[in-house]
Amino acid sequence: MTVLEVAHSFFPEFSQDELEAVIWGLTGFPEFWRIPEDGNTPGECFRRQLNHAAVQYRHTGKLPWPL
């Protein structure tokens, strides 16, 4: 899976531009991972960070920062 595909699984309604903004602005992609706080591997960190943003978006209708 590509990073866009993973992000799309958390935000299926987002456009590619919105997904890229989430990836670059709300995660450690491509290398600034919070290991072990967010997981033991870059993939785990990426998914956990996306999940955190998705949960906030589902509850508030907003991402942690404006796109």
Secondary structure by P-SEA (a helix, b strand, c coil): ccaaaaaaaacccccaaaaaaaaacccccccccccccccccaaaaaaaaaaaaaaaaaacccccccc
